[in-house]
């Protein structure tokens, strides 16, 4: 498989922003988007690309940390909706 220069630059930008996203949650938006907008792929391609990568990364983190989630607290927002509708 042969990669051209643009593909390598895009992959390096994504590789650099992903650990920041995993730690702080803002790596894709703050690091990758401005850098990808300056590449030949442009904003119209960079936006859905970063959205797809962010979704996949969030699912990977969710699957990895699933057992550490306290499930009773995750049911709380649905109970709030019921309480709001009663008022």
Chimera marker file (.cmm) of the C-alpha trace (Angstrom):
<marker_set name="trace">
<marker id="1" x="0.000" y="0.000" z="0.000" r="1" g="1" b="0" radius="0.5"/>
<marker id="2" x="1.418" y="3.368" z="-1.031" r="1" g="1" b="0" radius="0.5"/>
<marker id="3" x="0.588" y="6.533" z="0.902" r="1" g="1" b="0" radius="0.5"/>
<marker id="4" x="1.010" y="9.983" z="-0.563" r="1" g="1" b="0" radius="0.5"/>
<marker id="5" x="2.254" y="12.950" z="1.457" r="1" g="1" b="0" radius="0.5"/>
<marker id="6" x="-1.200" y="14.287" z="2.329" r="1" g="1" b="0" radius="0.5"/>
<marker id="7" x="-2.316" y="10.940" z="3.758" r="1" g="1" b="0" radius="0.5"/>
<marker id="8" x="0.793" y="10.705" z="5.923" r="1" g="1" b="0" radius="0.5"/>
<marker id="9" x="0.314" y="14.260" z="7.238" r="1" g="1" b="0" radius="0.5"/>
<marker id="10" x="-3.369" y="13.622" z="8.032" r="1" g="1" b="0" radius="0.5"/>
<marker id="11" x="-2.526" y="10.380" z="9.834" r="1" g="1" b="0" radius="0.5"/>
<marker id="12" x="0.227" y="12.096" z="11.850" r="1" g="1" b="0" radius="0.5"/>
<marker id="13" x="-2.140" y="14.905" z="12.874" r="1" g="1" b="0" radius="0.5"/>
<marker id="14" x="-4.775" y="12.397" z="13.974" r="1" g="1" b="0" radius="0.5"/>
<marker id="15" x="-2.156" y="10.328" z="15.790" r="1" g="1" b="0" radius="0.5"/>
<marker id="16" x="-0.966" y="13.432" z="17.662" r="1" g="1" b="0" radius="0.5"/>
<marker id="17" x="-4.465" y="14.579" z="18.641" r="1" g="1" b="0" radius="0.5"/>
<marker id="18" x="-5.879" y="11.230" z="19.759" r="1" g="1" b="0" radius="0.5"/>
<marker id="19" x="-3.900" y="10.890" z="23.029" r="1" g="1" b="0" radius="0.5"/>
<marker id="20" x="-4.851" y="14.455" z="23.953" r="1" g="1" b="0" radius="0.5"/>
<marker id="21" x="-8.497" y="13.546" z="23.274" r="1" g="1" b="0" radius="0.5"/>
<marker id="22" x="-8.220" y="10.456" z="25.451" r="1" g="1" b="0" radius="0.5"/>
<marker id="23" x="-6.821" y="12.479" z="28.357" r="1" g="1" b="0" radius="0.5"/>
<marker id="24" x="-8.714" y="15.771" z="28.152" r="1" g="1" b="0" radius="0.5"/>
<marker id="25" x="-11.587" y="15.166" z="25.758" r="1" g="1" b="0" radius="0.5"/>
<marker id="26" x="-10.696" y="18.129" z="23.552" r="1" g="1" b="0" radius="0.5"/>
<marker id="27" x="-7.801" y="16.891" z="21.418" r="1" g="1" b="0" radius="0.5"/>
<marker id="28" x="-9.685" y="16.423" z="18.191" r="1" g="1" b="0" radius="0.5"/>
<marker id="29" x="-11.379" y="19.785" z="18.280" r="1" g="1" b="0" radius="0.5"/>
<marker id="30" x="-8.471" y="21.885" z="19.497" r="1" g="1" b="0" radius="0.5"/>
<marker id="31" x="-5.520" y="20.201" z="17.819" r="1" g="1" b="0" radius="0.5"/>
<marker id="32" x="-6.672" y="18.241" z="14.785" r="1" g="1" b="0" radius="0.5"/>
<marker id="33" x="-9.282" y="20.541" z="13.236" r="1" g="1" b="0" radius="0.5"/>
<marker id="34" x="-7.114" y="23.652" z="12.743" r="1" g="1" b="0" radius="0.5"/>
<marker id="35" x="-4.217" y="21.572" z="11.462" r="1" g="1" b="0" radius="0.5"/>
<marker id="36" x="-6.390" y="19.506" z="9.134" r="1" g="1" b="0" radius="0.5"/>
<marker id="37" x="-8.028" y="22.650" z="7.789" r="1" g="1" b="0" radius="0.5"/>
<marker id="38" x="-4.601" y="23.784" z="6.582" r="1" g="1" b="0" radius="0.5"/>
<marker id="39" x="-4.044" y="20.550" z="4.631" r="1" g="1" b="0" radius="0.5"/>
<marker id="40" x="-5.375" y="19.999" z="1.103" r="1" g="1" b="0" radius="0.5"/>
<marker id="41" x="-8.313" y="17.934" z="2.433" r="1" g="1" b="0" radius="0.5"/>
<marker id="42" x="-9.971" y="21.153" z="3.695" r="1" g="1" b="0" radius="0.5"/>
<marker id="43" x="-12.739" y="21.754" z="6.204" r="1" g="1" b="0" radius="0.5"/>
<marker id="44" x="-15.479" y="19.945" z="4.290" r="1" g="1" b="0" radius="0.5"/>
<marker id="45" x="-13.590" y="16.658" z="4.534" r="1" g="1" b="0" radius="0.5"/>
<marker id="46" x="-11.883" y="17.254" z="7.877" r="1" g="1" b="0" radius="0.5"/>
<marker id="47" x="-15.104" y="17.886" z="9.790" r="1" g="1" b="0" radius="0.5"/>
<marker id="48" x="-16.800" y="14.504" z="9.173" r="1" g="1" b="0" radius="0.5"/>
<marker id="49" x="-13.435" y="12.742" z="9.440" r="1" g="1" b="0" radius="0.5"/>
<marker id="50" x="-12.819" y="14.139" z="12.911" r="1" g="1" b="0" radius="0.5"/>
<marker id="51" x="-16.432" y="13.447" z="13.931" r="1" g="1" b="0" radius="0.5"/>
<marker id="52" x="-16.066" y="9.812" z="12.855" r="1" g="1" b="0" radius="0.5"/>
<marker id="53" x="-12.736" y="9.393" z="14.624" r="1" g="1" b="0" radius="0.5"/>
<marker id="54" x="-14.061" y="11.059" z="17.800" r="1" g="1" b="0" radius="0.5"/>
<marker id="55" x="-17.091" y="8.735" z="17.821" r="1" g="1" b="0" radius="0.5"/>
<marker id="56" x="-14.966" y="5.634" z="17.347" r="1" g="1" b="0" radius="0.5"/>
<marker id="57" x="-12.545" y="6.763" z="20.054" r="1" g="1" b="0" radius="0.5"/>
<marker id="58" x="-15.403" y="7.475" z="22.483" r="1" g="1" b="0" radius="0.5"/>
<marker id="59" x="-16.833" y="3.999" z="21.880" r="1" g="1" b="0" radius="0.5"/>
<marker id="60" x="-13.424" y="2.412" z="22.444" r="1" g="1" b="0" radius="0.5"/>
<marker id="61" x="-13.010" y="4.313" z="25.728" r="1" g="1" b="0" radius="0.5"/>
<marker id="62" x="-16.566" y="3.355" z="26.771" r="1" g="1" b="0" radius="0.5"/>
<marker id="63" x="-15.986" y="-0.343" z="26.091" r="1" g="1" b="0" radius="0.5"/>
<marker id="64" x="-12.630" y="-0.223" z="27.874" r="1" g="1" b="0" radius="0.5"/>
<marker id="65" x="-13.988" y="1.551" z="30.977" r="1" g="1" b="0" radius="0.5"/>
<marker id="66" x="-17.478" y="0.000" z="31.043" r="1" g="1" b="0" radius="0.5"/>
<marker id="67" x="-16.943" y="-1.804" z="34.348" r="1" g="1" b="0" radius="0.5"/>
<marker id="68" x="-15.843" y="1.402" z="36.117" r="1" g="1" b="0" radius="0.5"/>
<marker id="69" x="-19.136" y="3.179" z="35.311" r="1" g="1" b="0" radius="0.5"/>
<marker id="70" x="-21.512" y="3.404" z="38.249" r="1" g="1" b="0" radius="0.5"/>
<marker id="71" x="-24.737" y="2.271" z="36.617" r="1" g="1" b="0" radius="0.5"/>
<marker id="72" x="-27.271" y="3.583" z="39.186" r="1" g="1" b="0" radius="0.5"/>
<marker id="73" x="-26.103" y="7.137" z="38.472" r="1" g="1" b="0" radius="0.5"/>
<marker id="74" x="-26.499" y="6.614" z="34.742" r="1" g="1" b="0" radius="0.5"/>
<marker id="75" x="-30.216" y="5.997" z="35.271" r="1" g="1" b="0" radius="0.5"/>
<marker id="76" x="-30.601" y="9.361" z="37.029" r="1" g="1" b="0" radius="0.5"/>
<marker id="77" x="-31.199" y="11.510" z="33.914" r="1" g="1" b="0" radius="0.5"/>
<marker id="78" x="-34.161" y="9.375" z="32.846" r="1" g="1" b="0" radius="0.5"/>
<marker id="79" x="-35.713" y="9.840" z="36.305" r="1" g="1" b="0" radius="0.5"/>
<marker id="80" x="-35.266" y="13.580" z="35.998" r="1" g="1" b="0" radius="0.5"/>
<marker id="81" x="-37.319" y="13.613" z="32.832" r="1" g="1" b="0" radius="0.5"/>
<marker id="82" x="-40.163" y="11.869" z="34.621" r="1" g="1" b="0" radius="0.5"/>
<marker id="83" x="-40.035" y="14.390" z="37.471" r="1" g="1" b="0" radius="0.5"/>
<marker id="84" x="-40.073" y="17.319" z="35.086" r="1" g="1" b="0" radius="0.5"/>
<marker id="85" x="-43.100" y="15.941" z="33.264" r="1" g="1" b="0" radius="0.5"/>
<marker id="86" x="-45.038" y="15.573" z="36.540" r="1" g="1" b="0" radius="0.5"/>
<marker id="87" x="-44.715" y="19.271" z="37.394" r="1" g="1" b="0" radius="0.5"/>
<link id1="1" id2="2" r="1" g="1" b="0" radius="0.2"/>
<link id1="2" id2="3" r="1" g="1" b="0" radius="0.2"/>
<link id1="3" id2="4" r="1" g="1" b="0" radius="0.2"/>
<link id1="4" id2="5" r="1" g="1" b="0" radius="0.2"/>
<link id1="5" id2="6" r="1" g="1" b="0" radius="0.2"/>
<link id1="6" id2="7" r="1" g="1" b="0" radius="0.2"/>
<link id1="7" id2="8" r="1" g="1" b="0" radius="0.2"/>
<link id1="8" id2="9" r="1" g="1" b="0" radius="0.2"/>
<link id1="9" id2="10" r="1" g="1" b="0" radius="0.2"/>
<link id1="10" id2="11" r="1" g="1" b="0" radius="0.2"/>
<link id1="11" id2="12" r="1" g="1" b="0" radius="0.2"/>
<link id1="12" id2="13" r="1" g="1" b="0" radius="0.2"/>
<link id1="13" id2="14" r="1" g="1" b="0" radius="0.2"/>
<link id1="14" id2="15" r="1" g="1" b="0" radius="0.2"/>
<link id1="15" id2="16" r="1" g="1" b="0" radius="0.2"/>
<link id1="16" id2="17" r="1" g="1" b="0" radius="0.2"/>
<link id1="17" id2="18" r="1" g="1" b="0" radius="0.2"/>
<link id1="18" id2="19" r="1" g="1" b="0" radius="0.2"/>
<link id1="19" id2="20" r="1" g="1" b="0" radius="0.2"/>
<link id1="20" id2="21" r="1" g="1" b="0" radius="0.2"/>
<link id1="21" id2="22" r="1" g="1" b="0" radius="0.2"/>
<link id1="22" id2="23" r="1" g="1" b="0" radius="0.2"/>
<link id1="23" id2="24" r="1" g="1" b="0" radius="0.2"/>
<link id1="24" id2="25" r="1" g="1" b="0" radius="0.2"/>
<link id1="25" id2="26" r="1" g="1" b="0" radius="0.2"/>
<link id1="26" id2="27" r="1" g="1" b="0" radius="0.2"/>
<link id1="27" id2="28" r="1" g="1" b="0" radius="0.2"/>
<link id1="28" id2="29" r="1" g="1" b="0" radius="0.2"/>
<link id1="29" id2="30" r="1" g="1" b="0" radius="0.2"/>
<link id1="30" id2="31" r="1" g="1" b="0" radius="0.2"/>
<link id1="31" id2="32" r="1" g="1" b="0" radius="0.2"/>
<link id1="32" id2="33" r="1" g="1" b="0" radius="0.2"/>
<link id1="33" id2="34" r="1" g="1" b="0" radius="0.2"/>
<link id1="34" id2="35" r="1" g="1" b="0" radius="0.2"/>
<link id1="35" id2="36" r="1" g="1" b="0" radius="0.2"/>
<link id1="36" id2="37" r="1" g="1" b="0" radius="0.2"/>
<link id1="37" id2="38" r="1" g="1" b="0" radius="0.2"/>
<link id1="38" id2="39" r="1" g="1" b="0" radius="0.2"/>
<link id1="39" id2="40" r="1" g="1" b="0" radius="0.2"/>
<link id1="40" id2="41" r="1" g="1" b="0" radius="0.2"/>
<link id1="41" id2="42" r="1" g="1" b="0" radius="0.2"/>
<link id1="42" id2="43" r="1" g="1" b="0" radius="0.2"/>
<link id1="43" id2="44" r="1" g="1" b="0" radius="0.2"/>
<link id1="44" id2="45" r="1" g="1" b="0" radius="0.2"/>
<link id1="45" id2="46" r="1" g="1" b="0" radius="0.2"/>
<link id1="46" id2="47" r="1" g="1" b="0" radius="0.2"/>
<link id1="47" id2="48" r="1" g="1" b="0" radius="0.2"/>
<link id1="48" id2="49" r="1" g="1" b="0" radius="0.2"/>
<link id1="49" id2="50" r="1" g="1" b="0" radius="0.2"/>
<link id1="50" id2="51" r="1" g="1" b="0" radius="0.2"/>
<link id1="51" id2="52" r="1" g="1" b="0" radius="0.2"/>
<link id1="52" id2="53" r="1" g="1" b="0" radius="0.2"/>
<link id1="53" id2="54" r="1" g="1" b="0" radius="0.2"/>
<link id1="54" id2="55" r="1" g="1" b="0" radius="0.2"/>
<link id1="55" id2="56" r="1" g="1" b="0" radius="0.2"/>
<link id1="56" id2="57" r="1" g="1" b="0" radius="0.2"/>
<link id1="57" id2="58" r="1" g="1" b="0" radius="0.2"/>
<link id1="58" id2="59" r="1" g="1" b="0" radius="0.2"/>
<link id1="59" id2="60" r="1" g="1" b="0" radius="0.2"/>
<link id1="60" id2="61" r="1" g="1" b="0" radius="0.2"/>
<link id1="61" id2="62" r="1" g="1" b="0" radius="0.2"/>
<link id1="62" id2="63" r="1" g="1" b="0" radius="0.2"/>
<link id1="63" id2="64" r="1" g="1" b="0" radius="0.2"/>
<link id1="64" id2="65" r="1" g="1" b="0" radius="0.2"/>
<link id1="65" id2="66" r="1" g="1" b="0" radius="0.2"/>
<link id1="66" id2="67" r="1" g="1" b="0" radius="0.2"/>
<link id1="67" id2="68" r="1" g="1" b="0" radius="0.2"/>
<link id1="68" id2="69" r="1" g="1" b="0" radius="0.2"/>
<link id1="69" id2="70" r="1" g="1" b="0" radius="0.2"/>
<link id1="70" id2="71" r="1" g="1" b="0" radius="0.2"/>
<link id1="71" id2="72" r="1" g="1" b="0" radius="0.2"/>
<link id1="72" id2="73" r="1" g="1" b="0" radius="0.2"/>
<link id1="73" id2="74" r="1" g="1" b="0" radius="0.2"/>
<link id1="74" id2="75" r="1" g="1" b="0" radius="0.2"/>
<link id1="75" id2="76" r="1" g="1" b="0" radius="0.2"/>
<link id1="76" id2="77" r="1" g="1" b="0" radius="0.2"/>
<link id1="77" id2="78" r="1" g="1" b="0" radius="0.2"/>
<link id1="78" id2="79" r="1" g="1" b="0" radius="0.2"/>
<link id1="79" id2="80" r="1" g="1" b="0" radius="0.2"/>
<link id1="80" id2="81" r="1" g="1" b="0" radius="0.2"/>
<link id1="81" id2="82" r="1" g="1" b="0" radius="0.2"/>
<link id1="82" id2="83" r="1" g="1" b="0" radius="0.2"/>
<link id1="83" id2="84" r="1" g="1" b="0" radius="0.2"/>
<link id1="84" id2="85" r="1" g="1" b="0" radius="0.2"/>
<link id1="85" id2="86" r="1" g="1" b="0" radius="0.2"/>
<link id1="86" id2="87" r="1" g="1" b="0" radius="0.2"/>
</marker_set>
